[in-house]
Structure formats: structure tokens, C-alpha cells
């Protein structure tokens, strides 16, 4: 979690709390959570945010995931994330 926070702080990114939580969950998902993947996702999101002035949110991150990985794979990852959060709650 600290590694992700360092990436966010170093890039001076403006993110919603839900986007930060999404990244933490993604980083801890077995088979998906390499920090390199999080870094790539944040680089793409920051480019978009620079162009539009948007704050990075979960919808943007999920949209980028779908573009990078395909809708089917991105949906499967989201399903796994939802199952993990349901098991924690």
C-alpha cells in the first residue's frame, strides 16, 4: 500500500478515495497485482487527467483497464475484486 501511495505522491496525482482503494485492491489481487501494472495504469490515467483536468476516479481506471486488457478480462478482474471486498465485509 505504501508503494502505491509513493507512486501517487511522486506523480502529484489528484485521485478520489475510491480510486486509491481500487488500486490497493488491484495490487493485492493474486495474479493481477504487480506494481508495474499499477504504475502503467496510473501513467495512462494521469495523461488523461492532464488533458481533461479531471480528478482520477474508479470509473476512469476501470475504463483504462478495459481498453488495455479487453472488456471481458477487465470485467473478470472487477468480479474478483468485488468478491474479495464482499468476503472482507
Secondary structure, DSSP 8 states (H G I E B T S, - for coil): -HHHHHHHHHTT--B-HHHHHHHHHHHTSTTT--HHHHHHHHHHHHHHHHHH---B-HHHHHHHHHHHH-HHHHHHHHHHHHHHHHHH-
